[in-house]
């Protein structure tokens, strides 16, 4: 299983957000380093997102919310959502979900 997984729920529609472009970056250097890239499936999930066993450090998941809303014929306020988080164990699992609407978002550490 990937060290990092994610999913996106569109609360304005009451359903998973499919086809959202998502990237994972490592932030421990001067510039973000790409780690992985994916798109949410029909269930709003990126199940295989990056390698198994990432080294401890600071990472971020960046969601292309502007592209998602444009594809669904809506306008959103946030063109992207970036969630930074810390990995403290190389053998841990980190689930970073996004709960989204055109004018708000929230996140939490999932399981």
TORSE-967787 format. One record per residue (C-alpha): z, x, y; residue number from 1; residue in one letter. Coordinates in nm, 4 decimals, always signed. Example, Ala and Ser with C-alpha at 12.3 -4.5 7.8 and 13.67 -1.06 7.14 Angstrom:
REM TORSE-967787
w, u, v, k, r
+0.7800, +1.2300, -0.4500, 1, A .
+0.7140, +1.3670, -0.1060, 2, S .
REM end
This chain:
REM TORSE-967787
w, u, v, k, r
+0.0000, +0.0000, +0.0000, 1, X .
-0.0732, +0.1197, +0.3525, 2, X .
+0.2242, +0.2462, +0.5498, 3, X .
+0.1253, +0.0115, +0.8346, 4, X .
+0.0005, -0.3458, +0.7966, 5, X .
-0.0527, -0.6182, +1.0544, 6, X .
-0.1539, -0.9768, +1.1014, 7, X .
-0.2435, -1.1935, +1.3995, 8, X .
-0.1537, -1.5600, +1.4430, 9, X .
-0.3226, -1.7642, +1.7169, 10, X .
-0.0553, -2.0128, +1.8214, 11, X .
-0.2896, -2.1980, +2.0561, 12, X .
-0.4973, -2.3015, +1.7535, 13, X .
-0.2147, -2.3020, +1.5009, 14, X .
-0.4002, -2.0704, +1.2629, 15, X .
-0.4598, -1.7054, +1.1739, 16, X .
-0.6836, -1.5102, +1.4125, 17, X .
-0.9816, -1.3869, +1.2122, 18, X .
-1.2166, -1.1045, +1.3119, 19, X .
-0.9845, -0.9268, +1.5572, 20, X .
-1.0682, -0.5597, +1.5987, 21, X .
-0.7533, -0.3480, +1.5470, 22, X .
-0.6932, +0.0252, +1.5671, 23, X .
-0.3965, +0.2436, +1.4773, 24, X .
-0.3244, +0.5546, +1.6836, 25, X .
-0.0671, +0.8323, +1.6703, 26, X .
+0.0972, +0.9018, +2.0079, 27, X .
+0.2806, +1.2285, +1.9480, 28, X .
+0.0214, +1.4463, +2.1242, 29, X .
-0.1178, +1.4597, +2.4766, 30, X .
-0.3827, +1.2026, +2.3880, 31, X .
-0.3705, +0.9249, +2.1284, 32, X .
-0.5090, +1.0369, +1.7919, 33, X .
-0.7050, +0.7799, +1.5887, 34, X .
-0.5532, +0.7076, +1.2490, 35, X .
-0.7254, +0.3898, +1.1279, 36, X .
-0.9488, +0.1031, +1.2325, 37, X .
-0.9898, -0.2446, +1.0871, 38, X .
-1.0607, -0.6123, +1.1476, 39, X .
-0.8462, -0.9066, +1.0572, 40, X .
-0.9658, -1.1112, +0.7617, 41, X .
-0.9828, -1.4934, +0.7410, 42, X .
-0.6046, -1.4962, +0.6960, 43, X .
-0.5589, -1.2900, +1.0146, 44, X .
-0.4474, -0.9816, +0.8197, 45, X .
-0.5446, -0.6171, +0.8009, 46, X .
-0.4182, -0.5384, +0.4535, 47, X .
-0.5480, -0.1831, +0.4077, 48, X .
-0.4743, -0.0215, +0.7426, 49, X .
-0.4466, +0.3508, +0.7312, 50, X .
-0.3175, +0.5913, +0.4741, 51, X .
-0.0275, +0.5578, +0.2370, 52, X .
+0.2490, +0.7760, +0.3779, 53, X .
+0.2180, +0.8522, +0.7471, 54, X .
+0.4387, +1.1279, +0.8857, 55, X .
+0.7285, +1.0236, +1.1079, 56, X .
+0.6359, +0.9842, +1.4731, 57, X .
+0.5303, +0.7385, +1.7394, 58, X .
+0.2290, +0.5168, +1.6748, 59, X .
+0.0639, +0.2170, +1.8335, 60, X .
-0.1490, -0.0689, +1.7132, 61, X .
-0.4117, -0.1858, +1.9642, 62, X .
-0.5630, -0.5339, +1.9286, 63, X .
-0.8933, -0.6253, +2.0984, 64, X .
-0.7742, -0.9669, +2.2146, 65, X .
-1.0435, -0.9934, +2.4834, 66, X .
-1.3185, -0.9632, +2.2229, 67, X .
-1.1455, -1.2157, +1.9990, 68, X .
-1.1134, -1.4773, +2.2737, 69, X .
-1.4731, -1.4186, +2.3895, 70, X .
-1.6005, -1.4754, +2.0323, 71, X .
-1.4048, -1.8007, +2.0134, 72, X .
-1.5380, -1.9235, +2.3495, 73, X .
-1.2110, -1.8885, +2.5375, 74, X .
-1.0830, -1.6751, +2.8196, 75, X .
-0.7649, -1.4804, +2.7718, 76, X .
-0.5451, -1.3036, +3.0248, 77, X .
-0.4854, -0.9853, +2.8220, 78, X .
-0.8016, -0.7907, +2.7281, 79, X .
-0.5998, -0.5940, +2.4742, 80, X .
-0.2488, -0.5811, +2.3353, 81, X .
-0.0953, -0.2426, +2.2505, 82, X .
+0.2267, -0.2292, +2.0486, 83, X .
+0.4010, +0.1082, +2.0232, 84, X .
+0.6544, +0.1715, +1.7463, 85, X .
+0.8291, +0.4524, +1.5614, 86, X .
+0.7846, +0.5529, +1.1994, 87, X .
+1.0988, +0.7238, +1.0766, 88, X .
+1.0234, +0.7507, +0.7057, 89, X .
+0.6962, +0.8675, +0.5515, 90, X .
+0.7506, +0.6453, +0.2473, 91, X .
+0.8447, +0.3313, +0.4453, 92, X .
+0.6417, +0.0192, +0.5131, 93, X .
+0.5900, -0.0994, +0.8703, 94, X .
+0.4491, -0.4464, +0.9301, 95, X .
+0.3547, -0.5053, +1.2952, 96, X .
+0.2464, -0.8681, +1.3506, 97, X .
+0.1071, -1.0212, +1.6687, 98, X .
+0.1654, -1.3825, +1.7708, 99, X .
-0.1024, -1.4627, +2.0262, 100, X .
-0.2245, -1.7254, +2.2709, 101, X .
-0.4659, -1.6833, +2.5644, 102, X .
-0.1816, -1.6262, +2.8125, 103, X .
+0.1078, -1.4887, +2.6069, 104, X .
+0.1921, -1.2753, +2.3063, 105, X .
+0.4933, -1.1589, +2.1099, 106, X .
+0.5674, -0.9282, +1.8210, 107, X .
+0.8495, -0.8310, +1.5871, 108, X .
+0.9062, -0.5963, +1.2962, 109, X .
+0.7877, -0.7860, +0.9934, 110, X .
+0.8465, -0.7227, +0.6274, 111, X .
REM end
